[in-house]
Amino acid sequence: MIRPIATTRSATGVPTGRLAVWWVIASEIVIFGGLLGGYVMHRLGHPDWANQAANTNTWAGAFNTFVLLTSSLAAVLGHQAAEKGDGKKAANFLYLTCLGGLVFLIVKSIEWTTEIQHGMTITSNTFWSFYYTAAGLHGLHVIAGMVIMLFVAADAKKNKELQRVENIGIYWHFVDLVWIFLFPLLYIAK
């Protein structure tokens, strides 16, 4: 099997694909870091936000936290299968990971529908602006991760490009880590 040079060249000792994923994550940290830093600074200056934050559905947020952490376990198991050369098993675990992402998005859409029906929209006040922006940006990253994961799973199922299973897993763990910060800030810190 001939591999593209980009997957084997490595002056740093780190495979190029993995290095690229870490560069993407570094840029995402800047984006989410700025958003969350702005949220925290604004929240500290506006104690009245607690009244608005009390309207978030903590149970939905907690359930989604469980779903994402479980999906991360599936990603880890997929990586283990890929390292053993079992592409079909790795693909199945990636599909389970995507299923977790889908459940997360369904719960989030039900949650948002309920909040919007109760008049809590992105234009209601600054808290809801931050809430929808942060959770929405995170949701877009969940969708992006799922789409990429489906392509990686399709190749893995054919025992091709198994190193990519680890790369998408790293990205998925980052998406979960962001939620670990968002959940307490948006749902618990009332």
PLY file of the C-alpha trace (Angstrom):
ply
format ascii 1.0
element vertex 190
property float x
property float y
property float z
element edge 189
property int vertex1
property int vertex2
end_header
0.00 0.00 0.00
1.42 3.38 -1.02
0.77 6.20 1.40
0.90 9.88 0.54
4.10 11.51 1.74
2.09 13.83 3.99
1.20 10.90 6.27
4.76 9.64 6.64
6.87 12.81 6.66
7.56 13.98 10.17
10.46 16.24 11.10
8.93 16.64 14.56
8.42 12.95 15.25
4.66 13.54 15.18
2.69 12.29 12.17
1.57 15.16 9.96
-2.14 14.39 10.30
-1.99 14.38 14.08
0.02 17.60 14.07
-2.61 19.21 11.83
-5.39 18.18 14.23
-3.50 19.76 17.13
-3.08 22.98 15.11
-6.82 23.04 14.44
-7.51 22.48 18.13
-5.11 25.28 19.08
-7.01 27.69 16.86
-10.32 26.47 18.30
-9.03 27.06 21.82
-8.48 30.70 20.88
-12.05 30.98 19.58
-13.74 29.22 22.49
-11.32 30.75 25.01
-12.26 34.25 23.88
-15.97 33.45 23.93
-15.86 31.82 27.36
-13.52 34.48 28.76
-15.91 37.18 27.57
-18.81 35.26 29.08
-17.12 34.92 32.49
-16.05 38.57 32.59
-19.50 39.76 31.61
-21.17 37.37 34.04
-19.07 38.64 36.93
-20.19 42.17 36.15
-23.88 41.25 35.86
-25.17 39.31 38.87
-28.69 39.59 37.43
-27.67 36.90 34.92
-28.40 34.32 37.61
-32.11 34.97 37.08
-31.80 34.18 33.38
-29.47 31.21 33.92
-32.08 29.72 36.26
-34.21 29.10 33.15
-31.75 26.68 31.53
-32.63 23.00 31.71
-29.91 21.51 33.93
-31.18 17.96 33.40
-30.93 18.30 29.62
-27.40 19.70 29.97
-26.41 16.88 32.35
-27.86 14.25 30.04
-25.99 15.75 27.09
-22.79 15.69 29.15
-23.31 11.97 29.77
-24.04 11.39 26.07
-20.89 13.18 24.92
-18.67 11.45 27.47
-20.11 8.09 26.42
-19.50 8.95 22.77
-15.89 9.75 23.67
-15.55 6.26 25.13
-16.75 4.87 21.81
-14.12 6.99 20.02
-11.41 5.57 22.30
-12.58 2.02 21.64
-12.57 2.81 17.91
-8.98 3.99 18.17
-8.00 0.81 20.00
-9.63 -1.29 17.29
-7.85 0.71 14.58
-4.50 0.19 16.29
-5.16 -3.57 16.22
-5.92 -3.32 12.49
-9.63 -4.06 12.87
-11.07 -1.37 10.63
-14.61 -2.75 10.64
-14.78 -2.68 14.44
-13.21 0.80 14.48
-15.84 2.00 11.99
-18.65 0.58 14.12
-17.35 2.44 17.17
-17.13 5.64 15.11
-20.75 5.13 14.06
-21.65 4.81 17.76
-19.76 8.03 18.40
-21.79 9.73 15.68
-24.97 8.35 17.21
-23.98 10.04 20.47
-23.48 13.30 18.58
-26.90 12.91 16.98
-28.56 12.30 20.35
-26.79 15.38 21.70
-28.13 17.50 18.83
-31.67 16.15 19.19
-31.73 16.92 22.92
-30.27 20.37 22.24
-32.90 21.10 19.57
-35.74 20.06 21.91
-34.23 22.18 24.66
-33.86 25.22 22.39
-37.39 24.82 21.01
-38.79 24.88 24.54
-36.69 27.89 25.54
-37.63 29.84 22.42
-41.32 29.04 22.93
-41.00 30.53 26.42
-39.58 33.77 24.99
-35.90 33.12 25.75
-34.34 33.99 22.40
-30.91 35.16 21.32
-32.20 38.75 21.41
-33.86 38.52 24.86
-30.80 39.75 26.74
-27.03 39.35 26.91
-27.13 36.06 28.85
-29.23 34.38 26.16
-27.01 35.88 23.46
-23.96 34.27 25.04
-25.87 31.05 25.73
-27.06 30.55 22.15
-23.76 31.69 20.66
-21.62 29.38 22.81
-23.94 26.37 22.62
-24.59 26.97 18.91
-20.89 27.22 18.08
-20.33 24.02 20.03
-23.20 22.36 18.15
-21.60 23.31 14.83
-18.40 21.62 15.99
-20.38 18.50 16.91
-21.88 18.46 13.40
-18.46 18.99 11.77
-16.97 16.19 13.87
-19.79 13.83 12.91
-19.46 14.56 9.20
-15.69 14.02 9.22
-16.13 10.92 11.37
-18.51 9.37 8.84
-15.90 9.80 6.10
-13.19 8.33 8.34
-15.47 5.42 9.28
-16.18 4.67 5.61
-12.44 4.32 4.97
-11.83 2.44 8.21
-14.52 -0.07 7.30
-12.34 -0.95 4.27
-9.22 -1.06 6.49
-7.91 2.10 4.84
-6.31 5.12 6.52
-6.77 3.70 10.03
-4.48 6.40 11.48
-7.30 8.87 10.83
-9.42 7.18 13.50
-7.07 8.54 16.13
-7.09 12.01 14.56
-10.88 12.36 14.53
-10.93 10.95 18.05
-8.61 13.71 19.23
-10.92 16.29 17.68
-13.99 14.66 19.24
-12.37 14.72 22.69
-11.73 18.43 22.24
-15.42 18.98 21.40
-16.32 17.08 24.58
-13.85 19.08 26.62
-15.42 22.33 25.43
-18.80 21.04 26.61
-17.27 20.20 30.00
-16.57 23.94 30.32
-19.88 25.06 28.84
-22.09 22.85 30.99
-21.19 24.36 34.37
-20.98 27.90 33.02
-24.34 27.83 31.25
-26.33 25.38 33.38
-24.92 25.01 36.88
-23.48 28.42 37.82
-26.81 29.98 38.66
0 1
1 2
2 3
3 4
4 5
5 6
6 7
7 8
8 9
9 10
10 11
11 12
12 13
13 14
14 15
15 16
16 17
17 18
18 19
19 20
20 21
21 22
22 23
23 24
24 25
25 26
26 27
27 28
28 29
29 30
30 31
31 32
32 33
33 34
34 35
35 36
36 37
37 38
38 39
39 40
40 41
41 42
42 43
43 44
44 45
45 46
46 47
47 48
48 49
49 50
50 51
51 52
52 53
53 54
54 55
55 56
56 57
57 58
58 59
59 60
60 61
61 62
62 63
63 64
64 65
65 66
66 67
67 68
68 69
69 70
70 71
71 72
72 73
73 74
74 75
75 76
76 77
77 78
78 79
79 80
80 81
81 82
82 83
83 84
84 85
85 86
86 87
87 88
88 89
89 90
90 91
91 92
92 93
93 94
94 95
95 96
96 97
97 98
98 99
99 100
100 101
101 102
102 103
103 104
104 105
105 106
106 107
107 108
108 109
109 110
110 111
111 112
112 113
113 114
114 115
115 116
116 117
117 118
118 119
119 120
120 121
121 122
122 123
123 124
124 125
125 126
126 127
127 128
128 129
129 130
130 131
131 132
132 133
133 134
134 135
135 136
136 137
137 138
138 139
139 140
140 141
141 142
142 143
143 144
144 145
145 146
146 147
147 148
148 149
149 150
150 151
151 152
152 153
153 154
154 155
155 156
156 157
157 158
158 159
159 160
160 161
161 162
162 163
163 164
164 165
165 166
166 167
167 168
168 169
169 170
170 171
171 172
172 173
173 174
174 175
175 176
176 177
177 178
178 179
179 180
180 181
181 182
182 183
183 184
184 185
185 186
186 187
187 188
188 189
